[in-house]
Amino acid sequence: MQIEVVDAISELDPAAWDALAGDKGDRPLDPFTTHRFLHALEDSGSVGPGTGWEAKHLVIRQDGALLAAMPLYAKSHSQGEYIFDHAFADAWQRAGGNYYPKLQAAVPFTPATGPRLLGPPELRPLLLRALREITQSNGLSSAHITFCTEAEAEIGKAEGFLHRVTQQFHWEDNGYADFDGFLAALSSRKRKTIKRERRQAQEFGGTITFLTGDAIQPAHWDAFWSFYQDTGNRKWGTPYLTRAFFDRVQETMRDDTLLIFAERDGQPIAGALNFIGRDTLFGRYWGCVEDHPCLHFELCYYQAIDWALAHGLTRVEAGAQGEHKLARGYMPTPVHALYWFSNPRFTEAVEDYLQRESQAVDDEMQFLGRFAPFKRGDSPKEGQ
């Protein structure tokens, strides 16, 4: 077997990569680790030279055949990660070291749990050992694996990586037939609140449409680009994705995509972009050109639940942050990351910190679970 670092996803066979990522040819388990999504990021210039995300994908081959892989990037900053390490970087650099570049196994700008060790179980430890060796032999500070699966986190711990647990808010289908079935599981007060918010949202004076596959046309991306720019300028200044990224999605991923638009007089005034997994709807971006009460909740949370239930999906991940999601049925759920640092003393310090942070996260999840909107006895368990 040969272990290699590949500087562009386009150098790898799409079918071979997707087979490792669990794409069975119908619907990918995780649309973000598909070859087409990673290629859209690279081909559009959203990652690459000048972005702080340099592709360094780690692969294992035998006789030319791709056996295992890891989506990997050399990072010159800590932006676009959503499980942040700014405190680690600050401590490392105050001690006189160069924290950057670091290696990051992740999907850029995408806070969604998915596989990072692509391939058969017996080769996943080898990927981790190779990552550790490459980090050390190149004199780099650290290697990070973010939003990995819980099973991968267990493998990482066995290989000497530090395990970090943070949280998001996810919605789970607890046997609801439709949205009314979901509402019936809520307490009376929360049910009334959601109904009121949905009525308020509908007062924007138009219609809500769902677009996927060939129903999505290039003009829809022109509208969504305006929404994305508006949200980006409000939140973090410069949006990460280029306009060309959405063109690539139109070309290669429109069957993996769901756009939910609020339209009036035939013109979109707000929209939410989602990606469709095998059993999960992933909410990614939202934006608007007009402000209307509760329209954000309607498009991003309630319509997403509605669509997921209608299409047999059992989970909605609505992105990072947002304790406000709890009142809307999105429960606290653990997410996982792994770290390896080249300095043993720094490793000890971070390990101590992560143990205390993990306990604090667990305490917070237990506390937040007490405020779930469900009737007593009907609430899904945290992390379900």
Buried (B, 14 or more C-beta within 10 A) or exposed (E): EEBEBBEBBEEBEBEBBBBBBBBEEEBBBBBBBBBBBBBBBBBBBBBBEEBBBBBBBBBBBEEEEBBBBBBBBBBBBBBBBBBEBEEBBEBBEEEEEEBBBBBBBBBBBBBBBBBBBBBEEEBBBBBBEBBBEBBEEEEBBBBBBBBBBEEBBEBBEEBEBBBBBBBBBBBBBBEBEEBEEBBEBBBEEBBEBBEEBBEBBBEBEBEBBBBBEEEBEEEBBEBBBBBBBBBBEEEEEEBBBBBEBBBBBBEBBBEBBBBBBBBBEEEBBBBBBBBBBBEBBBBBBBBBBEEBEBBBBBBBBBBBBBBBBEEEBBBBBBBBEBEEBBBBBBBBBBBBBBBBBBBEEBBEEBEEBBEEBBEEBBEEBEEBBEEBBBBEEBBBEBBE
